[in-house]
Amino acid sequence: MNSIRHILILSFFILTIYSTKAQNERYREIQLTSNNSDNSYASYNKIGGKIIFESNRDGHWQIYIMEARGKKQKKLINSASNDRRPSWHPYKNIVLFESDRTGTNELYTLDLDTNIISKIPISLNGNKSFGQFAPNGVEIMFNLEETKEDFDIYIVHSKGKKPKKIVDDAYHNKYPHYSPRGDNIVYSSNKNNERETDVIYLYNIITEERKRLTYFKDDSFNPVWSNDGRMIAYTASIKDNKPEIYTMRNDGVDKRRVTFNDTDDLFPNWSPNRTNLLVTRLINGNYQLVKIFLEESARKARN
């Protein structure tokens, strides 16, 4: 009987070591930017050949583009304003971004084929941020800063018509991101948590039902859906540790840690085929862009 007990204890111990080792397995990574400035908020175009991002390498925030391997980094707009947080149109060669060129953060589009910049005339007062085209390309979702403590989420026609508030309360409701079908969004909020930490919620635009996906005890934010709708990547700071990147299923199950660093990892974004993530990481005092290969471990790459 004691022998069986010892075998079971030993088996459990070995399984625990194996599971911990698997959970802490580092993925292969490539650093895409390396300069004495901040580079952030990167995302792929639809086919995955180009990456847009923001950088303050010229003294203020501007929009840049580069190849998927980090080559041929090029500034898209020359302006004296802060142009930030670019995102792609789902099927056109158009970039959506925010800018303070009028003194207030407003949303703009840049047509990469014509180089024409157009302001989206939204009839709402306040700073607008974190804009994203709906999968149909007709609507835009964004954050509106009502006050410093009150961020709501709106949907508006891409021409600026008929703004509609879909998440409305006196809390930080930030970083909204569409599901691939456009019927759900994910976002982070400090509602129901005494404003101490952010929690990621799923909100159904049609039924108006809301579901919590992460734990109240953790600070979790920057959620983003994979292109196939099955997975969500996000940032989390657990037990007051530095923020790391995690993934989970779209129902909040099977949470997995992706990065293991004693530094900040932020703003994950999926590749079109879900094989890698673009991440903003603090390296030697500046934020740089890093690509993480989710199907290749660093150990195997060295062998």
C-alpha positions in Angstrom: 0.0 0.0 0.0 2.8 2.4 0.9 4.6 1.6 -2.4 1.5 2.5 -4.3 1.1 5.7 -2.4 4.8 6.6 -3.1 4.4 5.9 -6.8 1.3 8.1 -6.9 3.1 10.9 -5.1 6.1 10.6 -7.4 3.9 10.5 -10.5 2.1 13.6 -9.3 5.4 15.4 -8.6 6.8 14.5 -12.1 3.5 15.6 -13.7 3.6 18.9 -11.8 7.2 19.6 -12.9 6.4 18.7 -16.5 3.3 21.0 -16.5 5.2 23.9 -15.0 8.0 23.5 -17.5 5.5 23.4 -20.4 3.8 26.5 -19.1 7.1 28.3 -18.8 8.4 27.3 -22.2 9.7 30.4 -24.0 8.6 31.0 -27.5 11.0 32.1 -30.2 11.1 35.9 -30.6 12.4 38.5 -33.0 12.8 42.1 -32.1 11.5 44.2 -35.0 12.6 47.7 -33.9 15.7 48.9 -32.1 16.2 52.6 -31.5 16.4 55.2 -28.8 12.7 55.9 -29.0 9.3 54.3 -28.3 7.6 52.1 -30.8 4.2 50.7 -30.0 0.7 49.5 -31.1 1.7 47.3 -34.1 -0.8 45.4 -36.3 -0.7 43.4 -39.5 -2.6 44.1 -42.7 -5.1 41.5 -43.9 -2.5 39.3 -45.7 0.2 39.8 -43.1 2.8 41.3 -45.4 2.9 44.8 -43.8 2.8 46.1 -40.2 1.7 49.6 -39.1 2.8 51.0 -35.8 3.4 54.3 -33.9 6.8 55.7 -33.0 8.1 58.9 -31.4 11.5 58.6 -33.0 11.1 62.1 -34.6 10.2 63.8 -31.3 6.5 63.2 -31.4 4.1 60.3 -32.2 3.8 59.5 -35.9 2.5 56.5 -37.9 5.0 54.2 -39.5 4.9 51.1 -41.8 7.3 48.2 -42.3 7.6 44.8 -43.8 6.6 41.8 -41.7 10.3 41.0 -40.9 10.9 44.6 -39.7 12.6 45.8 -42.8 12.0 49.1 -44.7 10.6 51.1 -41.8 8.9 54.2 -43.3 7.0 57.2 -41.9 3.5 57.5 -43.5 2.6 61.0 -42.4 4.6 64.1 -41.9 2.9 66.4 -39.4 3.6 68.5 -36.3 0.8 66.8 -34.4 0.7 63.5 -32.5 -0.7 60.8 -34.8 -1.3 57.6 -32.9 -2.8 54.1 -32.6 -3.2 53.1 -36.3 -5.4 50.2 -37.3 -6.2 48.7 -40.7 -9.4 48.7 -42.8 -10.6 45.1 -43.1 -10.4 45.0 -46.9 -9.2 48.4 -48.2 -5.7 49.9 -48.2 -6.8 52.4 -45.6 -5.4 53.2 -42.1 -7.5 54.5 -39.2 -5.7 56.6 -36.6 -6.2 59.3 -34.0 -4.6 62.8 -34.0 -4.5 65.9 -31.8 -4.0 68.2 -34.7 -7.2 70.2 -33.8 -6.4 70.3 -30.1 -8.7 67.4 -29.4 -8.1 63.8 -30.2 -10.1 63.1 -33.4 -10.3 60.1 -35.7 -8.8 60.2 -39.2 -8.3 57.9 -42.2 -5.2 57.7 -44.5 -5.8 56.2 -47.9 -2.4 54.5 -48.7 -3.2 54.5 -52.4 -3.9 58.2 -52.7 -2.2 59.5 -49.6 -5.4 61.5 -48.8 -6.1 62.1 -45.1 -9.7 62.6 -44.1 -11.2 63.6 -40.7 -14.2 61.5 -39.6 -16.7 64.2 -38.6 -18.1 62.8 -35.3 -20.5 65.3 -33.6 -19.3 64.4 -30.0 -17.2 66.5 -27.7 -14.2 64.9 -26.1 -11.1 62.9 -27.0 -11.7 59.9 -29.2 -9.2 57.1 -29.2 -8.6 53.4 -29.9 -10.6 53.5 -33.2 -11.3 50.3 -35.1 -13.2 49.5 -38.3 -16.0 47.0 -38.0 -15.5 43.8 -40.1 -18.0 45.1 -42.6 -15.8 48.2 -43.1 -18.8 50.5 -42.8 -18.8 51.3 -39.1 -16.1 52.4 -36.6 -15.9 51.6 -32.9 -14.0 53.9 -30.5 -13.5 55.2 -27.0 -14.9 58.6 -26.0 -13.4 60.3 -22.9 -16.4 61.9 -21.2 -14.2 62.7 -18.1 -10.9 61.5 -16.8 -12.8 58.8 -14.9 -15.4 58.1 -17.6 -14.6 56.4 -20.9 -17.5 55.0 -22.9 -17.6 53.0 -26.1 -19.3 54.2 -29.2 -20.1 52.9 -32.7 -20.5 55.3 -35.6 -20.8 55.2 -39.4 -17.5 55.6 -41.2 -18.8 58.9 -42.5 -19.3 60.1 -38.9 -23.1 59.7 -38.9 -25.4 58.3 -36.2 -23.0 57.8 -33.3 -24.4 55.2 -30.8 -23.2 54.6 -27.3 -23.0 50.9 -26.6 -21.2 50.8 -23.2 -22.2 53.6 -20.9 -21.3 53.9 -17.2 -19.1 56.1 -15.1 -16.0 53.9 -15.4 -13.0 53.2 -17.6 -14.3 51.1 -20.5 -11.3 51.0 -22.8 -9.5 49.2 -25.6 -12.6 47.9 -27.5 -12.0 45.3 -30.2 -14.5 43.6 -32.6 -15.0 39.9 -33.0 -14.4 38.8 -36.6 -18.2 38.5 -37.2 -18.8 42.0 -35.7 -21.5 40.8 -33.3 -19.4 40.9 -30.1 -16.7 43.1 -28.7 -14.1 42.6 -25.9 -12.9 45.5 -23.8 -11.5 46.2 -20.3 -13.2 48.0 -17.5 -12.7 48.8 -13.8 -16.5 48.6 -13.2 -17.6 46.4 -10.2 -14.0 46.3 -9.0 -13.8 49.6 -6.9 -11.7 51.1 -9.8 -8.6 49.2 -8.5 -8.0 46.9 -11.5 -9.3 46.3 -15.0 -11.2 43.2 -16.0 -11.9 42.0 -19.5 -15.5 41.7 -20.6 -17.2 40.3 -23.6 -20.2 42.3 -24.8 -22.8 41.1 -27.3 -23.9 44.0 -29.5 -27.2 42.4 -30.5 -28.4 41.0 -27.1 -26.5 43.6 -25.0 -25.4 40.8 -22.7 -22.1 41.1 -20.9 -19.8 38.4 -19.6 -16.6 38.7 -17.5 -13.6 36.8 -19.0 -10.8 37.5 -16.5 -10.4 37.5 -12.8 -11.2 40.5 -10.5 -7.9 40.0 -8.6 -5.8 40.5 -11.7 -5.3 43.7 -13.8 -6.1 42.7 -17.4 -6.4 44.9 -20.4 -5.6 45.3 -24.1 -7.8 42.4 -25.3 -7.7 41.6 -29.0 -9.5 38.8 -31.0 -7.7 36.4 -33.4 -8.9 36.5 -37.0 -10.7 33.1 -36.7 -12.6 34.3 -33.6 -11.4 31.4 -31.4 -8.8 33.1 -29.3 -8.2 36.4 -27.4 -4.8 37.7 -26.5 -4.5 40.3 -23.7 -2.2 41.9 -21.2 -2.3 41.0 -17.5 -0.5 42.0 -14.4 -0.9 39.3 -11.8 0.0 39.7 -8.1 1.4 43.2 -8.9 4.0 41.7 -11.3 5.1 43.4 -14.5 2.5 43.1 -17.3 2.8 40.0 -19.4 1.0 38.7 -22.5 -1.6 35.9 -22.1 -4.1 34.1 -24.4 -7.4 32.5 -23.7 -10.3 31.0 -25.6 -13.1 33.3 -26.6 -15.2 32.1 -23.6 -12.4 32.9 -21.1 -11.3 29.3 -20.6 -7.7 27.9 -21.0 -5.7 30.9 -20.1 -2.0 30.6 -21.1 1.0 32.8 -20.4 3.0 33.8 -23.5 5.8 36.1 -22.2 8.1 35.6 -19.2 10.0 38.8 -18.6 10.8 41.2 -15.8 9.6 44.1 -17.9 6.5 45.5 -19.5 4.8 43.5 -22.4 1.8 45.3 -23.8 -0.6 45.6 -26.8 -0.6 42.1 -28.3 -1.9 41.7 -31.9 -2.4 38.5 -33.8 -1.0 37.6 -37.2 -3.7 36.7 -39.8 -3.0 33.0 -39.5 -2.7 33.1 -35.6 0.9 31.7 -35.7 2.5 34.8 -34.0 1.8 37.9 -31.9 3.1 41.4 -32.2 4.0 42.8 -28.8 5.1 46.1 -27.4 8.0 45.5 -24.9 10.1 47.8 -22.7 13.7 47.1 -23.6 16.6 49.2 -22.2 14.3 52.1 -21.3 12.3 52.3 -24.6 9.3 50.4 -26.0 10.2 48.2 -28.9 8.2 45.9 -31.2 8.7 42.1 -30.8 7.3 39.2 -32.8 6.5 36.1 -30.8 6.2 32.8 -32.7 3.5 30.8 -30.9 4.4 27.5 -32.7 8.2 27.6 -32.2 9.9 27.3 -28.8 13.2 29.1 -28.2 14.7 25.8 -27.0 13.9 24.0 -30.3 15.1 27.0 -32.4 18.5 26.7 -30.7 18.9 23.0 -31.3 
